[in-house]
Amino acid sequence: MTSEALRAATAKMHDAGVDDLAVRVFAGFHDQLAADVTGTIPEDTIEPLGEVATLRDVRTRDDAALRDALARTVVVKLNGGLGTGMGVQGPKSALEVRDGRTFLDIIADQVLALRERYGVAVPLVLMNSFRTRAVSLEILARHAGLEVDGLPLDFLQNMEPKLRSDDLAPVEWPADPELEWCPPGHGDVYVALQTSGILERLRGRGHRYLFLSNADNLGATCDPAIPAWMAAEGIPYVAEVSPRTVNDRKGGHLAVRRADGRLVLRDSAMVEPGEEPLFQDTERHRYFHTNNLWVDLDALAARLDERDGVLGLPIIVNRKTVDPTRPDSPPVVQIESAMGAAVELFDGARALEVERSRFRPVKTTNELLLIRSDLYRIAEDGAVESVTGRPEPYVDLGPAYRLVHDFDARFPRGVPRLRACTSLRVEGDTTFGADVVCVGDVRVPPERRHVPDGARLEGDA
């Protein structure tokens, strides 16, 4: 039954024009899934990550070394995500963050400013999905001179069929056939770089270092000190980590595998049942993985050659329904992998502690509120700058604010000022006026339906 299911799935991929290498990677994961490989990492097989080098330690004032490393660096942003969880139509990166600028506008400004500062043409390339490509390229076209001669602004991630939970055959959903497909997780970036030809084109142009990060993380700017450090010490792979807080307890972290001393990535989907408290222990596992990665392209090409293109990243099993908006639709399995899991494949891979400012994602409207508030400003060069230097307040907006259009409707004249705020909880459906100021710990109870212009909120408001 399983072999028939695999044949049906790979035939569907070939019919859709998916590259043969991506099909082979999928087939290997499918075999693991059929053999009940879970991809979990038990706590007793790892040791917590100890002290690591910091970005402050590796920074250099040698401008020539910085410029040389940057001239061999390419910035790749993962841009396949849709903002469906926030009610966004189309690519999440097309969402206006603040001041009329989208994620992609800010990213483009960051790269253009970097080029101007150092006098080198650092390429920016997006890994798009077929659903994000057109709109994203339209936004980038607003930025003159962004494209580097001979390189495209994007390449496409691969796709794979969702599998029925009962027999692992490809699911059929005539109501919306597009929902029969899913991306293979961001670990697909290494396969897509190869199948698109981008990897060899970059290496042919003399590029050596690849900076990978998520498009919704506006703090993930290209710091030339990191590739300069890699060049000086021959480091093939760097994973950025940052000290964990209680807000990061569910995020992935690096650990040291006891069997061979290698660094490994453990995401929440890779935790053994019952070991969630250990996974979330911020004193035991002190750093979280920011998903900002640096890879030596020559080392990556060598690993791909050694493994016939199949890196063998650990499997992640994601169980959903074929239509995520319909819990009554057929249960499916999505096979995924994490790009950060590649850390275990490179001899000499290193973790690097970075400032919290390099991790400013916008996953929910809670974080959108923060980035739109007076806590931050977006500089002309695209840098997201804190104006207070203190930790962000805890924000918990109720269900009425989960979708962006509902969020905007409840803050029609701007979000509250949060510089003096330590926490904000909105428990009901409240509309805020202009120039509202939050001070200390603020709780807006369900019965409060409107906050007038210029109100000062403290305590139970």
ZAMARGU-4260 file (C-alpha; in steps of 0.2 Angstrom, whole numbers, plus 5000, padded with zeros to 4 digits):
<rodrens>
0) 5000/5000/5000 | 5014/5012/5005 | 5024/5009/4988 | 5008/5012/4978 | 5005/5028/4988
5) 5023/5034/4985 | 5021/5030/4966 | 5005/5040/4965 | 5013/5055/4975 | 5029/5056/4964
10) 5019/5054/4948 | 5008/5068/4953 | 5024/5079/4956 | 5032/5074/4939 | 5015/5078/4930
15) 5016/5095/4938 | 5034/5098/4932 | 5042/5097/4949 | 5061/5094/4947 | 5067/5077/4949
20) 5079/5081/4963 | 5065/5088/4973 | 5055/5072/4969 | 5069/5062/4976 | 5070/5072/4992
25) 5052/5070/4994 | 5053/5051/4991 | 5066/5049/5004 | 5055/5058/5017 | 5040/5048/5012
30) 5049/5032/5015 | 5054/5038/5033 | 5036/5043/5036 | 5030/5026/5031 | 5043/5018/5043
35) 5035/5029/5057 | 5051/5040/5058 | 5045/5055/5069 | 5060/5066/5068 | 5059/5069/5086
40) 5075/5073/5097 | 5073/5065/5115 | 5081/5076/5129 | 5092/5062/5134 | 5101/5062/5118
45) 5107/5080/5119 | 5116/5093/5130 | 5112/5111/5131 | 5121/5123/5120 | 5135/5131/5131
50) 5144/5147/5129 | 5146/5153/5111 | 5155/5168/5102 | 5146/5184/5102 | 5144/5196/5087
55) 5153/5209/5098 | 5167/5197/5099 | 5169/5195/5080 | 5166/5212/5074 | 5181/5220/5066
60) 5186/5237/5061 | 5196/5231/5046 | 5185/5239/5032 | 5195/5230/5018 | 5190/5213/5026
65) 5172/5219/5028 | 5171/5225/5010 | 5180/5209/5003 | 5168/5198/5013 | 5153/5208/5008
70) 5158/5208/4989 | 5156/5189/4990 | 5140/5188/5000 | 5122/5186/4993 | 5106/5190/5003
75) 5092/5177/5001 | 5075/5180/5009 | 5062/5166/5012 | 5047/5174/5004 | 5035/5159/5001
80) 5023/5163/5016 | 5005/5169/5014 | 4998/5179/5028 | 4983/5169/5030 | 4984/5167/5049
85) 4983/5186/5049 | 4969/5187/5036 | 4981/5194/5023 | 4977/5191/5005 | 4993/5187/4995
90) 5011/5187/5001 | 5013/5192/5020 | 5029/5202/5015 | 5017/5214/5005 | 5008/5219/5021
95) 5011/5237/5025 | 5022/5238/5041 | 5022/5256/5044 | 5024/5273/5036 | 5017/5266/5020
100) 5031/5253/5018 | 5029/5235/5016 | 5041/5221/5022 | 5049/5220/5005 | 5051/5239/5003
105) 5061/5239/5020 | 5071/5225/5014 | 5075/5233/4998 | 5080/5249/5007 | 5091/5239/5018
110) 5101/5231/5004 | 5102/5247/4994 | 5109/5256/5009 | 5122/5242/5012 | 5128/5243/4994
115) 5130/5262/4996 | 5139/5261/5012 | 5152/5248/5007 | 5152/5251/4988 | 5149/5233/4983
120) 5134/5226/4974 | 5127/5214/4986 | 5113/5204/4977 | 5096/5202/4985 | 5086/5186/4979
125) 5069/5180/4986 | 5064/5162/4987 | 5046/5164/4982 | 5031/5152/4980 | 5020/5153/4964
130) 5007/5162/4975 | 5019/5176/4981 | 5030/5179/4966 | 5020/5191/4955 | 5015/5203/4969
135) 5033/5203/4977 | 5042/5206/4961 | 5030/5221/4958 | 5035/5228/4975 | 5054/5226/4971
140) 5052/5234/4954 | 5048/5251/4964 | 5066/5251/4969 | 5078/5257/4955 | 5094/5248/4953
145) 5090/5233/4964 | 5093/5220/4952 | 5111/5215/4949 | 5117/5211/4932 | 5116/5193/4927
150) 5105/5187/4943 | 5086/5186/4944 | 5078/5194/4959 | 5070/5177/4964 | 5068/5158/4962
155) 5054/5147/4966 | 5053/5135/4980 | 5047/5117/4976 | 5030/5110/4980 | 5024/5093/4985
160) 5007/5084/4988 | 4998/5084/5004 | 4996/5066/5010 | 4981/5057/5017 | 4984/5053/5035
165) 4977/5035/5033 | 4987/5028/5018 | 5000/5042/5014 | 4993/5043/4996 | 4991/5061/4989
170) 4975/5069/4994 | 4962/5074/4982 | 4951/5090/4985 | 4941/5095/4970 | 4934/5110/4979
175) 4951/5119/4978 | 4964/5108/4969 | 4978/5121/4974 | 4975/5115/4992 | 4981/5098/4987
180) 4999/5105/4987 | 5010/5112/5000 | 5028/5119/5002 | 5041/5107/5009 | 5046/5118/5023
185) 5060/5131/5022 | 5073/5117/5022 | 5069/5116/5003 | 5079/5132/5000 | 5095/5121/4998
190) 5086/5110/4985 | 5078/5125/4976 | 5095/5134/4975 | 5102/5119/4966 | 5087/5115/4955
195) 5085/5133/4949 | 5103/5135/4944 | 5105/5149/4956 | 5118/5140/4967 | 5130/5138/4952
200) 5127/5155/4945 | 5132/5163/4962 | 5147/5153/4963 | 5152/5157/4945 | 5151/5175/4950
205) 5163/5173/4964 | 5150/5173/4978 | 5155/5163/4993 | 5143/5167/5008 | 5124/5165/5008
210) 5114/5175/5021 | 5097/5167/5024 | 5083/5174/5034 | 5064/5176/5034 | 5056/5190/5025
215) 5045/5194/5040 | 5060/5197/5051 | 5065/5215/5049 | 5079/5214/5061 | 5089/5202/5050
220) 5100/5213/5041 | 5116/5208/5032 | 5131/5212/5044 | 5147/5210/5035 | 5156/5206/5051
225) 5149/5188/5050 | 5156/5183/5033 | 5172/5191/5037 | 5173/5180/5053 | 5169/5165/5042
230) 5182/5169/5030 | 5196/5173/5043 | 5192/5156/5052 | 5186/5145/5038 | 5169/5142/5046
235) 5157/5134/5034 | 5140/5138/5043 | 5134/5150/5056 | 5118/5150/5065 | 5113/5165/5074
240) 5106/5163/5092 | 5099/5175/5105 | 5096/5173/5124 | 5079/5166/5127 | 5065/5174/5137
245) 5049/5167/5143 | 5041/5173/5126 | 5053/5162/5117 | 5051/5146/5126 | 5041/5138/5112
250) 5054/5143/5099 | 5067/5131/5092 | 5084/5130/5100 | 5101/5122/5096 | 5109/5109/5106
255) 5124/5097/5106 | 5121/5079/5101 | 5129/5067/5113 | 5132/5054/5101 | 5144/5064/5090
260) 5146/5082/5098 | 5138/5090/5083 | 5126/5105/5084 | 5108/5100/5080 | 5092/5110/5079
265) 5077/5105/5089 | 5060/5114/5084 | 5044/5112/5094 | 5038/5099/5081 | 5053/5088/5086
270) 5050/5087/5104 | 5046/5070/5112 | 5028/5069/5119 | 5029/5073/5137 | 5046/5083/5136
275) 5038/5100/5132 | 5043/5107/5150 | 5061/5102/5147 | 5061/5110/5129 | 5053/5126/5136
280) 5065/5127/5151 | 5074/5144/5147 | 5087/5141/5161 | 5092/5124/5153 | 5091/5129/5135
285) 5097/5147/5136 | 5097/5152/5118 | 5084/5152/5104 | 5087/5149/5086 | 5083/5165/5076
290) 5082/5157/5059 | 5096/5169/5053 | 5109/5158/5044 | 5125/5160/5035 | 5132/5146/5023
295) 5148/5144/5014 | 5142/5141/4996 | 5157/5130/4992 | 5154/5119/5007 | 5136/5118/5003
300) 5140/5113/4985 | 5152/5100/4992 | 5139/5092/5003 | 5126/5092/4989 | 5139/5083/4978
305) 5143/5070/4991 | 5125/5066/4994 | 5119/5066/4976 | 5109/5082/4979 | 5099/5075/4994
310) 5106/5083/5010 | 5096/5071/5021 | 5089/5084/5033 | 5078/5078/5048 | 5060/5075/5044
315) 5046/5086/5052 | 5029/5079/5051 | 5015/5092/5051 | 4997/5086/5053 | 4983/5097/5047
320) 4967/5096/5037 | 4968/5098/5018 | 4958/5115/5020 | 4966/5123/5035 | 4950/5134/5037
325) 4939/5118/5038 | 4942/5107/5053 | 4930/5094/5045 | 4940/5092/5029 | 4951/5077/5027
330) 4966/5075/5039 | 4983/5076/5030 | 5001/5075/5033 | 5013/5088/5026 | 5031/5083/5025
335) 5043/5097/5030 | 5061/5101/5034 | 5069/5116/5043 | 5084/5125/5034 | 5092/5127/5051
340) 5093/5108/5053 | 5108/5109/5041 | 5119/5114/5055 | 5122/5096/5059 | 5129/5093/5041
345) 5144/5104/5042 | 5160/5100/5051 | 5165/5116/5061 | 5148/5124/5061 | 5146/5137/5074
350) 5133/5146/5084 | 5134/5165/5086 | 5125/5175/5099 | 5118/5191/5092 | 5108/5205/5099
355) 5089/5204/5101 | 5088/5218/5088 | 5092/5205/5075 | 5076/5196/5078 | 5060/5207/5075
360) 5048/5195/5066 | 5030/5200/5064 | 5020/5184/5065 | 5004/5190/5073 | 4995/5207/5075
365) 5002/5208/5093 | 5019/5210/5085 | 5012/5222/5071 | 5006/5233/5085 | 5023/5234/5093
370) 5032/5238/5076 | 5019/5251/5072 | 5020/5259/5089 | 5031/5273/5095 | 5044/5260/5102
375) 5052/5260/5085 | 5056/5270/5070 | 5061/5264/5052 | 5077/5274/5047 | 5080/5279/5029
380) 5092/5264/5027 | 5078/5252/5032 | 5085/5249/5049 | 5072/5245/5062 | 5078/5255/5077
385) 5072/5255/5095 | 5069/5272/5103 | 5069/5266/5121 | 5082/5252/5121 | 5072/5243/5134
390) 5063/5226/5132 | 5046/5226/5123 | 5030/5226/5133 | 5020/5210/5133 | 5005/5212/5121
395) 4990/5201/5121 | 4976/5207/5109 | 4960/5197/5110 | 4952/5187/5095 | 4944/5203/5088
400) 4961/5209/5083 | 4968/5193/5075 | 4965/5198/5057 | 4974/5213/5050 | 4958/5221/5043
405) 4949/5219/5060 | 4965/5226/5068 | 4965/5241/5057 | 4947/5245/5060 | 4950/5245/5079
410) 4965/5257/5078 | 4958/5268/5064 | 4969/5283/5069 | 4984/5274/5075 | 4990/5262/5088
415) 4993/5267/5106 | 5009/5274/5113 | 5019/5261/5122 | 5035/5269/5128 | 5030/5269/5146
420) 5020/5252/5145 | 5026/5236/5152 | 5011/5225/5146 | 4994/5228/5137 | 4980/5215/5137
425) 4964/5219/5127 | 4951/5206/5132 | 4936/5212/5122 | 4931/5221/5106 | 4938/5239/5109
430) 4940/5253/5097 | 4955/5265/5101 | 4955/5284/5097 | 4970/5294/5092 | 4985/5298/5103
435) 4981/5285/5117 | 4995/5282/5129 | 4997/5266/5139 | 5007/5267/5156 | 5013/5252/5166
440) 5003/5236/5165 | 4987/5240/5156 | 4971/5228/5155 | 4956/5234/5144 | 4941/5223/5150
445) 4928/5216/5139 | 4915/5229/5144 | 4926/5244/5137 | 4920/5246/5119 | 4929/5263/5115
450) 4944/5272/5121 | 4943/5291/5117 | 4956/5302/5109 | 4971/5306/5120 | 4966/5294/5134
455) 4979/5289/5147 | 4977/5270/5151 | 4984/5263/5167 | 4980/5247/5177 | 4962/5241/5173
460) 4956/5253/5160
</rodrens>
